[in-house]
Amino acid sequence: MCYSHISNSERRSNMEEANLGQFLKSLRDRQRMSLRDAEKESGVSNAYIAQLEKGDRPAPSPDILKKLAKAYNVTVRELLMRAGYLDEPEVTATEEQRIEAAFQYVLADPDYKLGTRLRGEDFDTKGKRGVVITYETLTGKKILSI
């Protein structure tokens, strides 16, 4: 394909779509899924999936990517990035940062009353995690996913 007359954004979009197709194919191959298996798992026609893999179709809608993500056991975000819908990579927090954020959520919840007043500086990360787990158990809210 000659790119001399294609704009940078069009070139980037074309490359992302090709990368998406190659990525889907590699995922399917690694999972030893046939096109029919992928169709059964996702609800997306095997012919359409084959066209995506070959780069014969433009990037699908986010709704179709959601279906494919479930079937291919990857995040929707990964497929959205590969399809060119998202530019920035996912920023992940450390375990300590997630615990701190969850602990601050507990402290800020006006409906949650403790027998003593909690202050963040009184706890190390392990103690904060324990407070969060207790909060989750008592309230039924899931705020920490570790």
Buried (B, 14 or more C-beta within 10 A) or exposed (E): EEEEEEEEEEEEBBEBBBBBBBBBBEBBEEEEBEBEBBBEBBEBEBEBBBBBBEBEBBBBEEEBBBBBBEBBEBEBBBBBBBBBBEEEEEEEEEEEEBBBEBBEBBBEEEEBEEEEEBEEEEBEEEBBBBBBEEBBEEEEBEBBEE
